[in-house]
Amino acid sequence: MRKRRQRRGVSYRKRVVDINRIYDEHVNDGLSNREIWRRFIYPVYAISERSFYNILSASADPEKTLPADYPSLFGFKD
């Protein structure tokens, strides 16, 4: 029997891009991963800490990246 692979949609990829961007902004401020999750990620996305770590380690395959003109889920300014 073959093992099923989970398919990830565009909304998941957008969330991964947004969360990684937020994480990258705050990681150099000296905050721990838990603090970044608690202050900046959880209030917006309401995901568990484990999901946060899974998203941080999500694959960065070129075929899974979003085009540059794809809109953000929440319209954060860069």
Backbone bond lengths (Angstrom), bond angles and torsions (degrees), N, CA, C in turn:
res aa  C-N    CA-C-N  psi(-1)  N-CA   C-N-CA  omega(-1)  CA-C   N-CA-C  phi
1 M - - - 1.427 - - 1.524 109.64 -
2 R 1.331 116.50 135.10 1.458 120.71 -177.86 1.521 110.58 -84.31
3 K 1.293 113.87 145.10 1.459 119.85 176.92 1.526 108.66 -81.05
4 R 1.319 116.65 133.24 1.462 120.34 179.91 1.519 110.56 -80.74
5 R 1.306 114.82 141.28 1.466 120.67 175.18 1.515 107.93 -100.38
6 Q 1.317 115.52 139.78 1.448 119.07 176.06 1.516 109.12 -76.82
7 R 1.312 115.28 135.22 1.452 120.16 176.30 1.516 108.08 -94.19
8 R 1.296 116.34 136.21 1.457 121.45 179.67 1.517 108.82 -109.01
9 G 1.311 116.08 132.36 1.455 121.25 -178.46 1.517 112.67 -89.13
10 V 1.312 114.49 -177.95 1.454 121.66 -178.50 1.519 110.69 -65.44
11 S 1.320 118.16 -37.70 1.463 120.04 -178.76 1.529 110.80 -64.36
12 Y 1.334 117.74 -36.44 1.461 120.74 175.83 1.519 110.50 -64.50
13 R 1.324 116.35 -43.25 1.465 119.74 179.65 1.526 111.20 -64.17
14 K 1.337 117.08 -38.20 1.461 120.14 176.38 1.519 110.62 -62.45
15 R 1.317 115.96 -43.16 1.461 120.53 179.68 1.526 110.53 -63.34
16 V 1.316 117.31 -41.48 1.471 121.35 177.84 1.523 110.21 -60.96
17 V 1.324 117.14 -45.10 1.466 121.29 -179.99 1.524 110.05 -63.14
18 D 1.332 117.76 -46.41 1.463 121.15 -178.74 1.523 111.79 -64.40
19 I 1.314 117.40 -45.14 1.467 120.84 -178.40 1.522 110.59 -66.51
20 N 1.318 117.91 -41.02 1.467 120.36 177.43 1.523 111.16 -64.93
21 R 1.333 117.56 -35.99 1.458 120.92 178.10 1.538 110.43 -66.15
22 I 1.328 116.88 -45.53 1.463 121.08 177.98 1.527 109.89 -61.78
23 Y 1.323 116.47 -43.63 1.467 121.05 179.38 1.533 111.01 -61.20
24 D 1.325 116.67 -45.16 1.465 120.86 -179.29 1.529 111.94 -63.09
25 E 1.337 117.08 -33.00 1.461 120.60 178.62 1.529 111.80 -65.78
26 H 1.325 117.77 -35.87 1.452 121.47 -170.83 1.522 114.85 -105.26
27 V 1.309 119.03 -9.08 1.463 120.52 -176.48 1.528 111.46 -68.49
28 N 1.309 117.79 -30.09 1.464 120.45 -178.80 1.529 112.80 -82.73
29 D 1.333 117.91 -4.37 1.468 121.45 178.48 1.519 112.04 -81.17
30 G 1.323 117.79 -2.12 1.456 121.45 179.64 1.519 113.60 87.56
31 L 1.330 117.78 12.09 1.462 121.49 178.37 1.521 110.08 -84.52
32 S 1.321 116.23 146.19 1.461 120.15 176.13 1.533 109.43 -74.44
33 N 1.314 116.34 163.43 1.468 120.47 178.34 1.520 110.89 -59.79
34 R 1.319 116.87 -40.49 1.462 120.56 179.91 1.529 111.13 -63.28
35 E 1.315 116.83 -39.78 1.468 121.13 179.86 1.530 110.89 -67.91
36 I 1.316 117.07 -40.14 1.473 121.03 176.31 1.511 109.44 -62.32
37 W 1.327 116.68 -44.57 1.464 120.36 178.85 1.529 110.08 -62.21
38 R 1.323 117.75 -46.14 1.459 121.87 -174.85 1.526 112.24 -68.37
39 R 1.326 118.20 -40.46 1.460 121.78 -175.79 1.517 114.71 -84.04
40 F 1.340 116.58 -38.72 1.455 119.30 -168.39 1.525 115.00 -116.34
41 I 1.324 118.26 -32.25 1.466 120.83 -174.75 1.527 111.33 -90.67
42 Y 1.329 117.30 -51.73 1.464 121.02 -174.87 1.532 113.29 -60.46
43 P 1.335 120.21 -43.19 1.468 118.54 -179.68 1.534 114.19 -61.90
44 V 1.325 117.21 -28.11 1.467 120.56 -178.18 1.524 111.85 -91.25
45 Y 1.333 117.09 -46.19 1.460 121.25 -172.11 1.517 114.80 -103.43
46 A 1.329 118.47 -16.30 1.472 123.25 179.48 1.529 112.13 50.57
47 I 1.323 116.09 48.26 1.464 121.30 176.15 1.519 108.46 -107.26
48 S 1.311 115.85 157.40 1.466 120.52 179.16 1.530 109.71 -73.00
49 E 1.323 114.50 165.14 1.458 119.35 178.70 1.526 110.56 -64.62
50 R 1.318 116.28 -36.78 1.460 119.91 178.49 1.531 110.99 -64.16
51 S 1.328 117.16 -42.57 1.468 120.48 176.64 1.524 110.60 -62.05
52 F 1.332 116.45 -37.65 1.462 121.47 177.40 1.526 110.21 -58.89
53 Y 1.331 116.76 -46.96 1.465 120.00 179.52 1.534 111.16 -66.46
54 N 1.316 117.78 -36.32 1.472 120.34 176.97 1.521 110.90 -64.94
55 I 1.323 117.23 -38.78 1.457 120.52 179.06 1.527 110.47 -68.81
56 L 1.332 117.35 -38.44 1.464 119.61 177.93 1.526 111.81 -62.53
57 S 1.321 115.86 -32.80 1.464 119.01 -179.47 1.522 112.36 -96.33
58 A 1.330 117.39 12.11 1.471 121.18 -179.71 1.525 109.49 -62.84
59 S 1.285 114.15 150.25 1.456 121.15 -177.18 1.523 111.30 -61.59
60 A 1.309 115.93 141.84 1.466 122.08 177.83 1.518 109.83 -111.23
61 D 1.314 116.84 40.23 1.454 120.41 178.93 1.530 110.30 -62.48
62 P 1.324 117.78 139.91 1.469 120.37 179.93 1.526 112.87 -58.93
63 E 1.317 117.47 -32.87 1.470 119.13 -179.28 1.527 111.94 -73.81
64 K 1.318 117.59 -16.33 1.455 121.13 -179.41 1.522 112.98 -99.07
65 T 1.312 118.37 1.63 1.450 120.55 180.00 1.523 109.57 -81.46
66 L 1.324 115.02 155.94 1.456 120.93 -179.75 1.524 110.22 -90.75
67 P 1.331 116.75 150.18 1.462 119.11 174.22 1.531 110.31 -63.96
68 A 1.313 117.19 154.91 1.469 121.89 -176.55 1.521 112.47 -64.27
69 D 1.331 117.94 -28.28 1.466 120.27 -177.33 1.528 113.23 -88.22
70 Y 1.332 117.72 4.90 1.460 121.39 179.16 1.528 109.32 -73.08
71 P 1.331 119.22 129.50 1.469 120.54 -177.21 1.525 112.14 -71.32
72 S 1.328 115.78 150.31 1.454 122.68 176.96 1.509 108.79 -74.51
73 L 1.325 117.59 156.52 1.454 121.34 178.90 1.522 112.49 -65.21
74 F 1.326 116.76 -40.23 1.446 120.65 -174.18 1.523 113.46 -116.90
75 G 1.284 118.84 6.51 1.456 122.70 174.89 1.518 114.87 66.13
76 F 1.322 117.68 39.30 1.460 120.28 177.35 1.516 109.26 -67.84
77 K 1.301 116.02 144.11 1.455 121.50 177.32 1.519 109.45 -89.51
78 D 1.323 116.82 139.71 1.470 120.79 178.44 1.498 111.70 -84.01
